[in-house]
Amino acid sequence: MSQTDDSTSDEQGTMPLTESVAIVTGASSGIGAATATALAAEGATVVLAARRVDKLEALADRIETDGGDALVVQTDVTDEDDIDSLVQTVTDEYERIDILVNNAGVMLLEPLERADRSNFRQMVEVNLIGLMNLTHAVVPIMREQGEGHVVNVSSVAGRMTNAFSSGYNATKFGVNGFTDAVRKEVSADGVRTTIIEPGAVDTELPTHIPDDQVLEQFSEMDLPTLEADDIARAITYATTQPQHVDINEMLIRPTGQTSL
Ligand SMILES: NC(=O)c1ccc[n+]([C@@H]2O[C@H](COP(=O)([O-])OP(=O)(O)OC[C@H]3O[C@@H](n4cnc5c(N)ncnc54)[C@H](OP(=O)(O)O)[C@@H]3O)[C@@H](O)[C@H]2O)c1
């Protein structure tokens, strides 16, 4: 849907997403699943991308039962062919892409000297290169449309470092730098960019921490946490603003989080 005409905003000044097409990566769990659900509830057709296709199909069923529209495209964001095929599938089916939520991510925290180099590589390929490549594939379509919105899920770890987080920090600082530089290239053509920086959110993300001691410390910290829905609401807020409003960055901590 064209969002150029801000006069279609509702009483709260927000824009409906009816007829918008939104791709959400990492939609099989956590923040991605919550975001896809929230955008569908606002009327967007959501394209669910991740590797675990059974979880994507179950989510698509739930969205459709609630009256929404969803398309499942199994995607490994580290695979360039998968990225191109995702974008081709969406443009063949809907002829437009209004919102891209680059949310897929892994957090493989380890002390530097015990770190497995393959974990560095995986974090960089999923959290950063996958996000860069998908943005690269989608921006020309949005520019041609004269509008579009790229939402990149970073982290509080994109702004502040922590011990045992060097690789993860490197990827999320990278996401912030990449996104803000892209903003300077595309904003004049109507394409908006938002960096989302959650603090601790209750999802399966930390369960993949490979280092037993770091995992134990993480569990013992007993941090206050946000729910995935809290981040989905922030993304919905950013993407339903009128076209002339470009929310570039949102840092969202659970109340009481002081460690980062
Ligand atoms: N939870 C937090 O405290 C927190 C805080 C700040 C930022 N974040 C960020 O929020 C984002 C979502 O994380 P989450 O907390 O919702 O964790 P999550 O539940 O573990 O979700 C991660 C998602 O990334 C997907 N993914 C991983 N590797 C992938 C690949 N190669 N290709 C495609 N998808 C891939 C996973 O799907 P498949 O395994 O099915 O592929 C999954 O859907 C991440 O970028 C994370 O860094 C989370």
The ligand as a Tripos MOL2 file, in Angstrom:
@<TRIPOS>MOLECULE
LIG
   48    52     1     0     0
SMALL
NO_CHARGES

@<TRIPOS>ATOM
      1 N1         16.3470  -12.1270   23.5870 N.am      1 LIG1
      2 C1         17.0730  -11.0660   23.8950 C.2       1 LIG1
      3 O1         17.3630  -10.8190   25.0760 O.2       1 LIG1
      4 C2         17.5450  -10.1310   22.8090 C.ar      1 LIG1
      5 C3         18.0780   -8.9050   23.2100 C.ar      1 LIG1
      6 C4         18.5550   -8.0330   22.2370 C.ar      1 LIG1
      7 C5         18.4870   -8.3770   20.9090 C.ar      1 LIG1
      8 N2         17.9580   -9.5850   20.5440 N.ar      1 LIG1
      9 C6         17.9420   -9.9040   19.1160 C.3       1 LIG1
     10 O2         16.6330  -10.2350   18.7370 O.3       1 LIG1
     11 C7         16.6840  -11.0820   17.5760 C.3       1 LIG1
     12 C8         15.7220  -12.2450   17.7750 C.3       1 LIG1
     13 O3         16.1750  -13.0310   18.8440 O.3       1 LIG1
     14 P1         15.1910  -13.7260   19.8980 P.3       1 LIG1
     15 O4         15.5390  -13.2060   21.2260 O.co2     1 LIG1
     16 O5         13.8030  -13.6820   19.4140 O.co2     1 LIG1
     17 O6         15.7820  -15.2260   19.8660 O.3       1 LIG1
     18 P2         15.2740  -16.5910   19.2170 P.3       1 LIG1
     19 O7         13.9440  -16.9490   19.7290 O.co2     1 LIG1
     20 O8         16.3980  -17.5450   19.4130 O.co2     1 LIG1
     21 O9         15.1130  -16.2200   17.6710 O.3       1 LIG1
     22 C9         16.1980  -16.2120   16.7800 C.3       1 LIG1
     23 C10        15.6390  -16.4170   15.3950 C.3       1 LIG1
     24 O10        16.7250  -16.3330   14.4530 O.3       1 LIG1
     25 C11        16.5490  -17.3660   13.5080 C.3       1 LIG1
     26 N3         17.8010  -17.7480   12.8810 N.ar      1 LIG1
     27 C12        18.9520  -18.1500   13.4660 C.ar      1 LIG1
     28 N4         19.8600  -18.4840   12.5210 N.ar      1 LIG1
     29 C13        19.2440  -18.2870   11.3230 C.ar      1 LIG1
     30 C14        19.6470  -18.4650    9.9750 C.ar      1 LIG1
     31 N5         20.8840  -18.9100    9.6580 N.pl3     1 LIG1
     32 N6         18.7580  -18.1550    8.9900 N.ar      1 LIG1
     33 C15        17.5340  -17.7130    9.3030 C.ar      1 LIG1
     34 N7         17.0830  -17.5250   10.5470 N.ar      1 LIG1
     35 C16        17.9450  -17.8160   11.5440 C.ar      1 LIG1
     36 C17        15.9340  -18.5190   14.2890 C.3       1 LIG1
     37 O11        15.1860  -19.3560   13.4010 O.3       1 LIG1
     38 P3         15.6290  -20.8060   12.8700 P.3       1 LIG1
     39 O12        16.4600  -21.4450   13.9240 O.co2     1 LIG1
     40 O13        14.3120  -21.4760   12.6390 O.co2     1 LIG1
     41 O14        16.3510  -20.5390   11.5860 O.co2     1 LIG1
     42 C18        14.9930  -17.7850   15.2290 C.3       1 LIG1
     43 O15        13.7330  -17.6160   14.6370 O.3       1 LIG1
     44 C19        18.1410  -11.4720   17.4030 C.3       1 LIG1
     45 O16        18.7250  -10.6940   16.3820 O.3       1 LIG1
     46 C20        18.7670  -11.1210   18.7500 C.3       1 LIG1
     47 O17        20.1410  -10.8290   18.6470 O.3       1 LIG1
     48 C21        17.4670  -10.4560   21.4670 C.ar      1 LIG1
@<TRIPOS>BOND
     1     1     2 1
     2     2     3 2
     3     2     4 1
     4     4     5 ar
     5     4    48 ar
     6     5     6 ar
     7     6     7 ar
     8     7     8 ar
     9     8     9 1
    10     8    48 ar
    11     9    10 1
    12     9    46 1
    13    10    11 1
    14    11    12 1
    15    11    44 1
    16    12    13 1
    17    13    14 1
    18    14    15 2
    19    14    16 1
    20    14    17 1
    21    17    18 1
    22    18    19 2
    23    18    20 1
    24    18    21 1
    25    21    22 1
    26    22    23 1
    27    23    24 1
    28    23    42 1
    29    24    25 1
    30    25    26 1
    31    25    36 1
    32    26    27 ar
    33    26    35 ar
    34    27    28 ar
    35    28    29 ar
    36    29    30 ar
    37    29    35 ar
    38    30    31 1
    39    30    32 ar
    40    32    33 ar
    41    33    34 ar
    42    34    35 ar
    43    36    37 1
    44    36    42 1
    45    37    38 1
    46    38    39 2
    47    38    40 1
    48    38    41 1
    49    42    43 1
    50    44    45 1
    51    44    46 1
    52    46    47 1
@<TRIPOS>SUBSTRUCTURE
     1 LIG1         1 GROUP 0 **** ****
